[in-house]
């Protein structure tokens, strides 16, 4: 089997204000990095648009209406609509958000059917800050949670895990997963930092939430220790049927929005450790989706390192 790369040109049409770090060049940089000969074996698929029923698994009708009707209409009239100081919509944003969520759904369908081993969704806007009732933090819909709940509700996978190594805590995913013991969320992230959540004391309804915050300045050694001492053992004990990765690369030492000191080898190592558990626990089933990463060169090289490992385990 192969690793799939799932994306859509509409994801480039989510236009953010000038100077905004979450820009279309991020996705262009990732896609360019995955065009080299070593990635020729990727199965390249176009993301469908997610339907409302899929969105409702992770979000309230109010949140969906706010994004797709109220803010989308304002963006069509004025060129931009601001959800908060960080999060805005342009005329192309609604379709980009639907394709980003649809990529995760399509990835689940392909993995579940045995047509691919694993997948990387190269999409934007990112998703892990979007809570059940609120878009925020550059995120409109929670792509990875939508895909995970599709696996749970529509494909019959009972125990679903998300591992998040973005430098910012995935408050949205935690919010959506908090009350269900069959849903597992584990995150390592810088703290203190936006959005201010992600303390170890935030444990979920059945200790199904695991947070391993790292102080500003922490390096790859501290990152790997957090994985080895907490996140990986917890993931293994959970015995997942399907694993998802919120693949943010803004913990890289070159990233302008945070102060961790990781490099590409740390992301590759973490990916390999997660893949190893997936092979042992759930037949290698992994879907990964792009989250943050705001230095274009570091983002491109880190995403390539991540996908290289997925390919290795998917071969």
Backbone as a ProteinNet text record, in pm:
[ID]
protein_1_A
[PRIMARY]
XXXXXXXXXXXXXXXXXXXXXXXXXXXXXXXXXXXXXXXXXXXXXXXXXXXXXXXXXXXXXXXXXXXXXXXXXXXXXXXXXXXXXXXXXXXXXXXXXXXXXXXXXXXXXXXXXXXXXXXXXXXXXXXXXXXXXXXXXXXXXXXXXXXXXXXXXXXXXXXXXXXXXXXXXXXXXXXXXXXXXXXXXXXXXXXXXXXXXXXXXXXXXXXXXXXXXXXXXXXXXXXXXXXXXXXXXXXXXXXXXXXXXXXXXXXXXXXXXXXXXXXXXXXXXXXXXXXXXXXXXXXXXXXXXXXXXXXXXXXXXXXXXXXXXXXXXXX
[TERTIARY]
84.1	0	87.7	22.6	93.6	47.6	120.1	78.3	9.4	-101.8	-173.8	-140.4	-132.8	-125.3	-258.4	-335.1	-467.7	-471	-512	-517.1	-621.9	-632.9	-724.1	-681.6	-685.9	-647.9	-729.8	-853.6	-936.6	-873.8	-788.9	-725.2	-631.2	-590.3	-507	-590	-721.8	-808.4	-858.7	-819.7	-848.5	-748.6	-790.4	-700.6	-706.3	-593.1	-582.9	-527.6	-541.8	-494.4	-343.7	-296.5	-152.6	-70.1	36.9	124.6	80.6	-36.1	-84.6	3.1	44.6	134.8	70	-62.4	-127.8	-173.5	-81.8	-104.3	-95.1	-139.8	-141.1	-0.5	101	238.3	281.1	219.6	250.6	219.3	101.2	62.2	143.6	169.6	253.5	390.8	448.4	580.7	577.5	473.8	461.8	445.9	358.2	334	458	533.5	659	756.5	765.4	859.2	822.9	695.8	650.1	640.5	698.9	701.1	830.8	927.3	1055.9	1045.3	1150.2	1146.5	1119.7	1169	1150.2	1004.7	920.8	778.7	692.7	756.9	682.6	582.6	606.3	517.6	393.1	378.8	257.5	135.3	26.4	-100.6	-163.9	-178.1	-225	-374.7	-449.1	-594.3	-647.2	-758.8	-821.1	-927.9	-924.1	-1017.8	-1157.7	-1258.1	-1396.7	-1435.7	-1548.5	-1602.7	-1678.9	-1654.3	-1728.3	-1873.9	-1963.5	-2104.8	-2138.8	-2255.6	-2294.6	-2305.4	-2353.5	-2365.4	-2229.7	-2125.8	-1990.6	-1943.6	-1971.9	-1932.4	-2002.5	-2128.1	-2206.7	-2154.8	-2072.3	-2014.3	-1918	-1856.9	-1759.5	-1806.1	-1900.3	-1938.2	-2088.8	-2125.6	-2267.6	-2321.6	-2453.4	-2517.3	-2490.8	-2482.8	-2455	-2318.3	-2215.7	-2080.4	-2076.8	-2138.4	-2138.8	-2210.2	-2322	-2397.2	-2317.4	-2249.1	-2166.7	-2061.7	-1995.4	-1888.8	-1944.6	-2036.8	-2079	-2185.9	-2256.7	-2361.7	-2326.8	-2312	-2294.2	-2159.7	-2051.1	-1919.4	-1888.1	-1934.1	-1911.9	-1984	-2105.8	-2180.4	-2112	-2063.1	-1991.7	-1864	-1792.4	-1670.4	-1702.4	-1812.9	-1851.9	-1884.2	-1940.4	-1977.3	-1856.9	-1769.5	-1665.9	-1523.2	-1506.8	-1373.5	-1313.6	-1348.2	-1303.2	-1409.3	-1417	-1500.3	-1415.4	-1415.8	-1329.6	-1409	-1368.1	-1428.3	-1368.7	-1237	-1166.9	-1043.7	-958.8	-843.5	-745.7	-745.9	-654.9	-720.2	-851.4	-922.8	-1018.2	-1000	-1083.5	-1122.8	-1219.2	-1264	-1261.2	-1227.9	-1235	-1340.4	-1369.7	-1469.7	-1437.1	-1310.3	-1274.3	-1262.5	-1285.2	-1255	-1351.8	-1479.1	-1576.2	-1545.9	-1518.4	-1487.3	-1354.7	-1256	-1129.2	-1151.4	-1232.3	-1257.5	-1330.2	-1425.5	-1497.4	-1405.7	-1315	-1219.8	-1118.1	-1076.9	-980.2	-1041.2	-1165.4	-1233.8	-1259.6	-1296.3	-1322.5	-1200.2	-1081.9	-958.9	-943.6	-971.1	-959.5	-1061.4	-1182.1	-1285.2	-1244.6	-1196.9	-1154	-1037.9	-946.5	-833.1	-880.2	-976.3	-1033	-1095.8	-1172.1	-1237.9	-1136.2	-1028.4	-927.3	-851.8	-816.3	-746.8	-839.3	-962.6	-1057.7	-1083.6	-1083.3	-1107.8	-984.5	-869.9	-747.7	-682.6	-722	-662.4	-530.9	-510.3	-384.6	-350	-223.5	-179.4	-202.3	-172.2	-185.5	-195.2	-214.6	-235.7	-188.5	-146.1	-115.9	-206.1	-282.4	-372.7	-302.7	-260.3	-192.6	-299.6	-351.2	-468.1	-452.5	-533.7	-553.7	-691.9	-755.2	-706.3	-685.2	-594.7	-573.2	-697.8	-692.4	-816.3	-817.1	-702.4	-710.6	-752.3	-760.9	-813.6	-965.1	-1027.4	-1172.2	-1246	-1317.5	-1393.9	-1531.5	-1604.4	-1737.1	-1824.6	-1815.6	-1905.2	-1835.9	-1705	-1634.6	-1517.4	-1513.3	-1394.2	-1297.4	-1167.4	-1068.8	-928.4	-830.6	-690.9	-651.5	-693.6	-670.1	-758.7	-839.1	-908.4	-1058.2	-1117.9	-1261.9	-1334.2	-1295.8	-1348.4	-1233	-1261.7	-1157.2	-1141.3	-1053.6	-1038.9	-1009.5	-914.8	-871.8	-980.3	-1052.6	-1160.7	-1275.6	-1304.5	-1409.6	-1374.1	-1249.9	-1207	-1211.2	-1167.8	-1166.6	-1307	-1399.6	-1537.4	-1606.2	-1565.5	-1613.3	-1568.6	-1442.1	-1392.2	-1471.1	-1504.5	-1575.8	-1721.7	-1790.3	-1935.3	-1975.8	-1897.4	-1938.5	-1861.8	-1743.4	-1661	-1645.3	-1701.9	-1706.4	-1579.6	-1488.7	-1367.7	-1400.3	-1390.7	-1442.8	-1356	-1223.6	-1132.4	-1041.8	-1057.8	-994.1	-895.3	-774.4	-670.8	-619.5	-596.9	-528.2	-404.9	-291.3	-167	-132.8	-102.8	-85.9	50	138.3	268.8	288.5	180.5	185.7	235.6	302.9	356.9	247.4	130.3	16.1	-77.6	-130.3	-222.2	-349	-396.6	-517.2	-641.9	-672	-786.5	-917.3	-930.5	-1052.8	-1071.1	-966.1	-974.9	-1001	-933.2	-957.8	-1103.4	-1157.3	-1296.4	-1392.7	-1367.3	-1455.9	-1443.2	-1324.7	-1298.8	-1319.1	-1329.1	-1318.7	-1416.7	-1538.6	-1643.2	-1669.8	-1585.4	-1609.3	-1489.7	-1506.3	-1393.3	-1334.9	-1406.1	-1354.2	-1271.3	-1257	-1177.8	-1059.7	-940.6	-814.7	-746.3	-697.7	-622.1	-496	-381.6	-252.8	-179.1	-124.1	-57.6	68.6	173.1	287.6	296	322.9	309.6	383.6	413	474.5	369.9	412.5	325.2	411.8	378.7	260.3	272.2	161.1	149.9	2.3	-35.4	-171	-206.6	-326.7	-443.4	-457.3	-355.5	-358.9	-412	-451.2	-497.2	-385.3	-412.7	-316.2	-234.2	-291.7	-223.4	-237.7	-143.7	-156.7	-282.2	-336.4	-456.5	-582.8	-576.6	-691.8	-693.1	-776.9	-765.1	-880.4	-990.6	-1102.4	-1191.2	-1303.9	-1405	-1355.9	-1262.9	-1213.8	-1061.7	-994.6	-849.2	-808.8	-886.7	-862	-789.6	-749.7	-674.5	-538.4	-432.3	-296.4	-222.4	-184.4	-111.2	28.2	127.7	266.6	325.7	299.2	349.4	500.5	560.3	704.6	729.8	831	857.6	924.5	912.5	986	1134.1	1191.2	1332.5	1360.4	1259.4	1280.8	1326.7	1411.2	1469.5	1416.7	1477.5	1434.2	1446.2	1542	1555.5	1434.7	1390.1	1272.5	1146.4	1135.5	1022.3	1014.6	1127.7	1128.2	1099.1	1147.3	1119.3	970	904	759.7	685.4	727.7	667.1	694.7	819.5	857.5	799.7	791.7	749.8	599.3	528.1	384.8	301.2	322.2	227.9	227	344.3	348.6	298.1	338	279.8	128.7	78	-66.9	-136.7	-80.7	-137.3	-139.1	-31.3	-23.1	-125.5	-139.7	-237.8	-380.6	-406.5	-540.7	-583.2	-488.6	-515.1	-608.3	-561.7	-649.8	-678.3	-793.1	-828.4	-788.9	-763.8	-725.7	-654	-542	-464	-461.5	-479.2	-472.1	-359.6	-299.3	-191.5	-225.6	-225.7	-228.3	-83.5	-45.8	94.9	123.5	150.1	196.8	347.9	413	559.8	614.4	533.9	575.6	654.5	683.3	780	923.2	940.3	1073.6	1144.7	1273.4	1350.2	1346.4	1315.4	1310.5	1174.9	1075.3	940.4	928.2	858.7	850.4	743.7	653.3	540.7	557.7	670.2	689.9	838.5	870.8	1009.6	1059.1	1013.7	1075.2	1187	1270.5	1393	1405	1299.1	1301.8	1357	1389.6	1424.2	1355.5	1385	1316	1331.4	1446.8	1469.6	1376.1	1336.2	1244.1	1104.5	1057.9	927.5	929.5	1038.8	1050.3	1050.7	1123.4	1128	988.9	917.8	784.5	690.5	698.6	615.1	643.5	771	807.6	758.4	764.4	716	564.8	492.8	347.5	315.7	386.8	364.7	393	493.4	526.7	411.7	352.4	236.4	119.1	100.1	-9.9	6.2	127.2	149.1	112.5	147.1	123.5	-23.2	-90.1	-223.1	-337.8	-314.7	-431.2	-399.8	-312.8	-286.6	-223	-156.1	-87.5	-176.7	-302.6	-397.5	-365.4	-320.8	-287.4	-337	-400.4	-430.5	-370.6	-292.8	-227.1	-278.9	-290.5	-334.8	-245.3	-214.4	-130.9	-201.5	-126.8	-174.1	-85.8	-4.3	74.2	211.3	289.1	421.9	430.3	512.1	502.4	635	742.7	864.3	858.4	854.2	824.7	928.6	1054.6	1159.2	1152.5	1138.4	1129.9	1004.2	894.2	769.3	784.7	840.6	854.4	943.6	1057.9	1150.4	1094.6	1020.8	963.1	848.9	763.5	655.5	711.8	817.9	880.6	936.5	997.6	1049.2	936.5	825.3	707.2	652.1	634.1	577.7	674.6	802.1	903	885.9	859.5	839.7	707.7	601.9	475.6	493.3	568.6	594	668.3	764.6	842.9	751.7	664	575.3	460.3	428	319.7	358.9	489.6	537	500.7
-120.7	0	125.8	239.7	366.2	464.7	574.5	690.7	787.9	844.8	941.8	1084	1172.3	1316.7	1374	1432.4	1481.6	1632.5	1703.4	1848.5	1895.1	2027	2083.8	2227.5	2269.4	2408.4	2512.5	2480	2577.3	2619.8	2535.3	2571.2	2690.1	2720	2837.6	2965.3	2952.5	3068.5	3128.7	3071.2	3131.4	3244.5	3367.4	3482.6	3550.7	3557.3	3626.7	3767.7	3859.2	3996	4002.2	4105.4	4119.7	4109.1	4031.2	4013.3	3907.9	3848.3	3744.5	3620.1	3558.4	3442.4	3320.4	3305.2	3188.8	3226.6	3209.9	3256.8	3140.6	3165	3060	3011.3	3095.2	3051.9	2935.7	2920.3	2804.7	2675	2666.5	2544.6	2526.8	2635.5	2625.2	2567.9	2612.5	2563.9	2414.3	2369.2	2226.7	2144.4	2188.4	2112.3	2108	2216.9	2215.5	2114.5	2110.4	2016.9	1872.4	1845.7	1709	1675.7	1761.9	1736.6	1672.4	1653.2	1598.4	1448.4	1393	1254.4	1155.8	1183.4	1086	1070.4	1166.4	1158	1120	1068.1	1030.5	918.7	838.4	727	763.9	890	930.9	916.9	869.1	869.9	1006.3	1083.7	1221.8	1227.2	1271.8	1273.4	1413.9	1446.5	1576.5	1567.5	1659.2	1656.3	1694.4	1619.2	1660.5	1768.2	1829.8	1923.2	1845.1	1875.7	1810.7	1855.5	1763.4	1796.9	1841.9	1902.4	1955.8	1845.6	1726.9	1618.1	1583.1	1588.7	1560.1	1668.6	1792.9	1903.6	1895	1850.9	1845.2	1742.1	1650	1555.3	1625.8	1733.4	1803.9	1941.3	2000	2138.6	2153.3	2256.4	2287.4	2350.1	2342.2	2407.6	2557.9	2616.1	2759.1	2794.1	2715.5	2742.5	2731.2	2626.9	2607	2722.9	2766.1	2876.9	3006.3	3029.2	3149.7	3155.1	3042.3	3040.1	3043.4	2952.9	2933	3032.1	3093.8	3186.7	3330.7	3359	3498	3554.4	3488.2	3542.5	3526.7	3418.1	3401.2	3510	3544.1	3649.8	3785.2	3814.6	3940.5	3946	3834	3829.4	3853.6	3798.2	3820.1	3967.6	4034	4175.5	4268.3	4244.1	4342.7	4296.3	4168.9	4116.2	4041.7	4081.9	4011	4021	3915.2	3916	3866	3937.9	3902.5	3830	3705.9	3627.6	3669.5	3687.6	3747.7	3816.2	3868.8	3944.1	3862.6	3731.3	3643.8	3570.8	3562.6	3469.8	3545.3	3531.3	3604.3	3514.5	3562.7	3492.7	3587	3530.6	3597.8	3527.1	3573.9	3504.3	3358.2	3319.4	3180.4	3093.6	3151.2	3078.6	2964.7	2982.7	2878	2751.4	2766.1	2648.2	2585.4	2667.9	2614.8	2533.7	2585.7	2516	2384.7	2383.3	2259.1	2156.4	2199.7	2106.2	2056	2143.3	2100.5	1992.2	2010.9	1908.1	1784.2	1805.2	1692.5	1607.9	1669.1	1592.3	1487	1524.8	1429	1317	1351.1	1249.2	1153.2	1207.1	1122.1	1032.8	1086.1	1006.4	887.3	910.5	801	695.9	741.2	645.4	559.2	620.4	546.6	447.8	491.3	401.5	287.8	320.1	218.9	113.1	154.9	62	-19	12.6	-60	-20.3	94	138	211.1	264.4	327.6	284.4	301.4	266.1	381.3	502.1	620.9	741.5	859.4	978.4	1103.2	1200.5	1334.9	1431.8	1510.6	1609.8	1745.3	1790.6	1919.5	2023.6	2084.2	2171.1	2294.7	2391.4	2508.6	2563.5	2634.7	2673.3	2553.7	2571.9	2465.5	2449.2	2356.2	2323.7	2310.3	2283	2229.3	2329.2	2457.7	2555.4	2571.6	2521.5	2539.2	2449.8	2512.7	2440.6	2402	2326.1	2283.4	2403.6	2511.2	2625.6	2751	2742.8	2867.2	2843.2	2920	2927.8	3027.1	2995.2	3084	3039.6	3124.2	3086.5	3042.9	3116.1	3087.5	2974.9	2910.1	2785.9	2809.9	2754.8	2765.9	2640.1	2524.8	2396.4	2308.5	2216.7	2131.3	2008.3	2022	1920.1	1782	1775.8	1645.5	1581.3	1660.2	1604.7	1558.4	1631.4	1590.2	1456.1	1441.2	1313.3	1202.2	1231	1129.5	1083.3	1176.6	1138.9	1068.6	1097.9	1020.5	875.5	854.4	718	646.9	719.2	661	633	732.2	722.2	649.9	665.5	613.2	489	468.6	355.8	249.3	272.8	170	150.1	246	235.1	288.5	202.6	237	330.5	315	391.5	475.4	605.3	700.3	786.2	800.5	880.2	989.4	1106.8	1215.6	1253.2	1259.3	1309.3	1440.3	1542.2	1678.9	1731	1758.4	1815	1957.4	2023.5	2167.1	2239.8	2352.5	2424.6	2488.5	2509	2563.1	2449.3	2457	2352.7	2351.2	2232.2	2216.8	2223.3	2341.8	2359.2	2312.6	2329.9	2289.4	2139.4	2065.9	1920.4	1870.7	1927.7	1889.1	1914.3	2028.1	2061.4	1958	1917.5	1823.6	1682.5	1643.6	1507.6	1490.5	1599	1595.8	1499.6	1491.9	1419.4	1278.1	1220.6	1086.3	996.4	893.5	808.4	727.5	717.9	645.5	733.2	860	954.7	1000.3	990.7	1017.7	1134.9	1229.2	1342.1	1361.2	1368.6	1389.6	1501.6	1594.1	1710.3	1744.7	1775.6	1845.5	1980.7	2085.9	2222.1	2315.7	2435	2535.1	2592.4	2612.6	2676.5	2757.6	2884.9	2955.9	3002	3000.6	3043.9	3035.8	3105.4	3095.2	2947.6	2904.9	2980.3	2981.5	2935.4	2937.9	2812.3	2715	2586.1	2483.7	2361.6	2253.4	2223.3	2248.4	2212.4	2062.1	2002.1	1859	1824.8	1920.5	1895.3	1880.7	1913.9	1900.6	1757.2	1672.2	1528	1461.8	1531.9	1470.5	1391	1343.4	1275.9	1143.8	1079.7	948.2	941.5	1051.5	1061.8	1024.2	1075.5	1051.3	1167.5	1267.3	1382.6	1383.7	1398.4	1399.6	1520.3	1612	1731.3	1729.9	1755.4	1761.1	1894.8	2002.6	2134.5	2144.5	2224.2	2248.3	2397.3	2434.2	2576.2	2639	2771.1	2838.6	2804.5	2778.9	2743.4	2594.5	2512.3	2367.2	2316.8	2214.7	2163	2023.6	1961.3	1829.2	1724.5	1737.3	1639	1642.9	1763.1	1776.7	1729.2	1760.7	1716.5	1563.9	1499.4	1353.3	1291.2	1354	1301.8	1308.4	1417	1428	1316.9	1287.2	1176.5	1043.1	1018.2	887.1	861.8	964.1	945.3	955.1	1023.8	1041.5	1004.4	1073.6	1062.7	924.6	870.6	739.6	627.2	620	515.2	527.5	652.1	670.5	626.3	659.7	617.8	466.4	402.6	256.9	190.8	242.2	186.8	203.2	308.7	334.4	229.4	167.2	64.4	117.6	218.3	281.6	190.6	213.3	147.5	230.8	358.9	450.6	567	611.9	722.5	838.1	958.6	1081.4	1168.4	1246.8	1336.5	1478.8	1569.2	1712.1	1755.7	1767.6	1787.2	1935.9	2002.2	2139.8	2140.9	2227.9	2230.7	2363.5	2433.3	2562.4	2551.7	2429.2	2413.5	2416.2	2432.1	2442.5	2567.5	2556.2	2667.2	2793.2	2780	2896.2	2963.4	2906.5	2960.2	3093	3190.2	3322.1	3336.7	3238.2	3256	3187.7	3121.8	3051.5	3043.6	2974.9	2975.2	2835.2	2731.9	2600.2	2583.1	2482.9	2469	2329.8	2287.2	2159.1	2176.1	2064.3	2066	1949.1	1931.6	1831.5	1691.5	1661.3	1526.8	1493.5	1595	1570.4	1534.9	1603.8	1571.3	1432.5	1400.5	1267.8	1159.5	1182.3	1084.2	1063	1172.6	1160.6	1086.2	1116.3	1047.3	898.1	862.9	721.7	649.7	715.5	653.1	630.8	728.3	712.2	601.3	598.3	493.3	355.2	344.3	215	164.1	253.3	212.3	179	255.2	227.1	89.2	51.5	-82.2	-190.8	-168	-269.3	-274.1	-159.5	-153	-151	-92.1	-69.9	-86.8	-179.9	-208.6	-94.7	-2.9	107.5	222.1	220.1	322.4	459.1	551.2	687.2	786	892.5	1009.2	1130.6	1207	1326.9	1448.1	1559.9	1683.7	1798.8	1885.1	2001.8	2097.8	2143.3	2248.5	2372.2	2408.7	2531	2510.5	2618.8	2623.4	2748.1	2846.5	2979.2	3033.4	2961	2988.6	2895.7	2951.9	2870.5	2761.8	2794.2	2694.3	2583.1	2620.4	2520	2435.5	2499	2425.7	2323.7	2364.4	2273.6	2155	2181.1	2071.2	1979.6	2036.5	1955.3	1868.4	1926	1846.4	1734.1	1761.4	1656.3	1545.2	1581.7	1481.1	1395.9	1457.7	1387.5	1288.6	1333.2	1248.7	1138.6	1166.7	1063	943.5	970.4	861.3	790	865.9	801.1	706.5	749.4	664.4	536.6	551.2	436.2	331	376	281.4	236.3	315.2	277.2	183	168.9	86.5	-61.5
0	0	0	-10.7	-24.3	82.8	88	165.7	71.9	115.9	34.7	78.8	-18	4.5	-44.2	47.7	14	33.3	-72.2	-67.5	-167.2	-183.3	-282.5	-311.1	-437.9	-469.3	-395.5	-358.2	-286.3	-154.8	-97	29.9	15.2	-108	-132.3	-139.1	-151.6	-170.3	-40.4	71.8	203	222.2	191.4	192.9	328.9	394.3	522.2	498.9	594.9	574.9	549.7	482	455.4	584	576.5	690.9	789.2	767.8	858.3	843.3	954.5	943.3	878.6	891.8	832.9	691.7	596.9	460.4	362.3	240	138.3	104.3	121.6	92.1	180.3	296.5	381.8	307.3	253.2	182.8	55.8	-15.1	-134.7	-100.1	10.9	51.4	81.1	149.6	181.4	54.3	-34.9	-157.6	-246	-252.4	-329	-271.4	-139.9	-76.3	-104.6	-131.7	-155.8	-304.3	-388.8	-533	-580.1	-490.6	-530.7	-557.1	-616.6	-663	-550.5	-430.5	-322	-281.4	-322.4	-289.4	-410.5	-512.8	-633.1	-606.5	-503.9	-473.9	-396.7	-358.2	-287.8	-378.5	-323.3	-394.9	-371.9	-476.6	-465.1	-493	-393	-400.5	-375.5	-439.8	-422.9	-314.6	-221.9	-108.9	-153.9	-111.1	-133.5	-31.9	-52.4	46.9	152.3	277.3	385.8	384.2	414	426.7	567.6	582.2	712.2	816.9	779.2	876.5	936.1	854.6	904.4	1000.2	966.9	1054.6	1189.1	1187.4	1310.4	1409.4	1366.4	1461.8	1557.1	1512.8	1595.3	1640.8	1568.3	1594.3	1611	1683.7	1700.7	1573.2	1556.7	1442.9	1446.1	1565.7	1579.4	1521.5	1554.2	1503.8	1352	1298.8	1153.8	1084.8	1140	1082.7	1087.6	1197.3	1209.5	1098.5	1072.6	973	831.3	800.9	662	615	708.2	665.9	702.5	830.7	872.2	828.7	867.3	833.3	685.5	623.1	480	401.3	441.9	373	388.5	508.4	531.2	448.3	438.4	356.9	210.3	162.8	23.8	-2	96.9	79.2	87.8	185.6	216.3	187.9	154.6	127.2	243.7	367.1	486.4	595.8	675.2	794.3	909.5	1020.4	1133.6	1241.3	1268.4	1375.7	1509.7	1512.1	1625	1568.8	1655.2	1607.8	1524.8	1541.5	1468.8	1351.6	1353.1	1265.8	1176.5	1046.3	952.4	836	759.3	640.2	520.7	404.8	276.5	192.1	71.2	-10.2	-38.9	-35.7	-61.9	61.4	178.9	302.6	331.5	304.9	336.6	258	129.5	49.4	93.5	128.4	177.8	304.7	396.4	522.4	499.5	407	377.6	314.1	228.7	166.9	268.8	361.7	464.1	552.2	593.7	671.8	587.2	462	373.3	346	349.8	331.1	439.6	564.4	674.6	661.6	618.1	597.8	487.5	374.8	263.9	304.2	383.8	429.8	511.7	600.7	679.9	589.2	492	401.6	328	280.8	205.8	295	415.7	507.7	550.7	584.7	631.1	523.8	397.6	287.5	250	310.1	279.7	149	93.2	-32.7	-11.4	108.5	145.3	287	322.1	457.5	554.6	510.4	594.1	503.3	561.8	479.5	550.8	469.9	516.7	442.6	517.7	460.8	461.8	344.2	330.1	300.6	405.5	393.6	481.8	453.7	536.6	506.9	599.5	731.2	822.4	921.8	1019.7	1107.7	1205.5	1272.6	1423.1	1486.8	1622.4	1730.7	1697.3	1793.9	1785.5	1681.3	1665	1763.8	1855.3	1956.8	1902.2	1980.7	1936.2	1899.4	1976.2	1956.1	1906.6	1872.1	1841	1747.3	1638.5	1554.2	1617.5	1614.4	1676.1	1636.2	1665	1650.1	1510.4	1408.2	1266.3	1213.6	1298.3	1263.2	1249.8	1145.3	1122.8	1167.2	1117	1160.5	1205.8	1296.9	1352.7	1262.7	1163.6	1059.1	1115.7	1207.8	1257.7	1343.4	1421.8	1502.4	1414.3	1307.7	1214.9	1151.1	1107.7	1052	1154.5	1276	1381.3	1416.1	1425.4	1459.2	1342.4	1221.3	1105.8	1118.1	1157.9	1177.7	1286.4	1391.3	1505.4	1472.6	1417.7	1399.8	1272.3	1165.1	1035.6	992.7	1047.3	1004.7	1112.3	1230.1	1332.2	1412.5	1410.1	1491.8	1631.2	1730.6	1862.4	1943	1934.2	2019.1	1929.3	1941.3	1851.1	1930	1876.8	1943.1	1850.8	1908.1	1838.6	1918.7	1851.1	1909.9	1840.4	1917.7	1868.2	1911.7	1814.5	1852.4	1800.8	1764.4	1736.4	1861.8	1842.4	1958	2043.3	1984.7	2058	2096.9	2216.4	2262.3	2177.4	2144.3	2064.9	2152.2	2200.1	2290.2	2226.7	2095.5	2029.5	2030.2	1998.2	1999.5	2140.3	2238.5	2377.3	2415.1	2375	2405.7	2345.9	2223.8	2154.3	2210.5	2254	2301.9	2452.1	2526	2672	2738	2686.9	2757.1	2709.9	2627	2573.3	2604	2685.1	2722.9	2607.7	2495.7	2379.6	2287.2	2324.2	2247	2332.1	2276.5	2347.7	2279.6	2359.9	2305.8	2387.9	2319.7	2385.8	2314	2391.9	2333.1	2409.7	2333.8	2391.6	2322.9	2399.8	2350.1	2444.2	2396.1	2482.8	2578.1	2702.1	2800.9	2896.2	2920	2873.2	2727.7	2659.9	2521.2	2483.4	2377.6	2325.1	2305	2339.7	2387.8	2540	2612.8	2758.3	2823.2	2743.4	2795.2	2782.5	2829.4	2813.1	2936.9	3054.6	3178.7	3204.9	3275.5	3307.4	3384.4	3456.4	3535.8	3450.6	3324.6	3233.9	3181.5	3239.6	3219.8	3146.3	3124.5	3056.2	3149	3094.4	3174	3230.8	3164.2	3208.3	3196.5	3231.1	3213.7	3071.1	2976.4	2834.3	2767.2	2846.4	2797	2864.6	2785.6	2839.5	2781.9	2870.6	2831.2	2893	2809.2	2854	2810.9	2885.6	2847.6	2863	2775.5	2776.8	2795.9	2874	2895.7	2774	2757.6	2649.8	2655.9	2538.9	2530.9	2533	2559.5	2563.3	2426.5	2430	2305.9	2274.3	2173.2	2130.6	2239	2326.1	2434.1	2526.7	2563.1	2649.4	2576.8	2449.1	2368.1	2364	2338.6	2331	2467.1	2573	2706.8	2737.4	2696.2	2717.9	2645.1	2524.6	2450.3	2519.2	2551.6	2605.1	2743.8	2825.8	2965	2985.9	2897.6	2918.5	2796.9	2685	2573.8	2510.2	2479.8	2412.9	2502.7	2630.6	2716.5	2730.1	2740.4	2751.5	2623.4	2510	2381.4	2369.8	2407.7	2399.5	2492.2	2613.7	2708	2658.9	2586.1	2535.3	2432.2	2366.3	2264.6	2155.1	2081.4	1981.7	1862.8	1802.8	1677.2	1556.2	1578.1	1469.9	1536	1476.1	1531.4	1432.2	1484.4	1406.3	1462.7	1375.7	1416.9	1376.4	1473.4	1444.2	1425.7	1298.9	1263.2	1244.1	1354.1	1349.9	1363.8	1288.7	1288	1340.2	1421.3	1474.4	1604.1	1650.1	1758.9	1706.4	1576	1515.8	1568.3	1586.2	1644.4	1558.1	1427.9	1339.5	1336.9	1401.4	1390.5	1464.3	1406	1468.7	1576.7	1593.1	1684	1818.6	1841.4	1968.6	1999.1	2109.5	2156.7	2192.7	2123.6	2140.1	2038.2	2060.6	1981.3	1919.6	1851.2	1782.3	1641.1	1578.1	1436.8	1367.2	1238.9	1158.8	1215.7	1273.4	1324.9	1440.9	1517.3	1628.4	1577.3	1474.3	1417.2	1352.8	1285.2	1224.1	1331.3	1439.9	1549.3	1608.7	1638	1696.9	1602.7	1474.7	1376.8	1376.9	1380.8	1383.2	1507.2	1621.4	1744.8	1740.7	1687.3	1675	1575.3	1464.2	1363.5	1420.5	1504.8	1564.8	1651	1730.5	1810.1	1720.6	1614.3	1521.3	1458.3	1423.4	1366.1	1466.6	1591.3	1693.6	1737.8	1740.2	1799.5	1698.5	1580.3	1492.7	1345	1313.8	1173.8	1096.6	1167.9	1101.9	1059.7	1100.3	1053.5	1113.6	1028	1070.4	965.7	1012.5	929.7	998.6	924.7	976.6	900.6	969.2	904.7	947.2	852.9	878.8	973.2	1072.7	1161.7	1140.7	1241.5	1232.3	1169.9	1173.1	1112.4	1027.1	1068.5	1009.5	954.9	968.2	891.7	771.2	651.5	533.1	508.8	523.8	500.1	603.9	731.3	837.5	822	786.2	765.2	654.2	541.9	427.8	460.7	522.3	552.2	660.9	756.4	863.6	811.5	726.7	667.6	582.7	508.5	427.9	516.8	628.4	721.2	777.4	809.1	861.5	758.8	636.3	532.4	493.7	499.8	470.2	563.3	690	786.2	759.4	730.5	695.9	577.8	477	361.5	401.2	488.2	531.9	595.3	682.7	751.3	661.5	559.8	471.5	359.8	341.6	229	247.4
[MASK]
+++++++++++++++++++++++++++++++++++++++++++++++++++++++++++++++++++++++++++++++++++++++++++++++++++++++++++++++++++++++++++++++++++++++++++++++++++++++++++++++++++++++++++++++++++++++++++++++++++++++++++++++++++++++++++++++++++++++++++++++++++++++++++++++++++++++++++++++++++++++++++++++++++++++++++++++++++++++++++

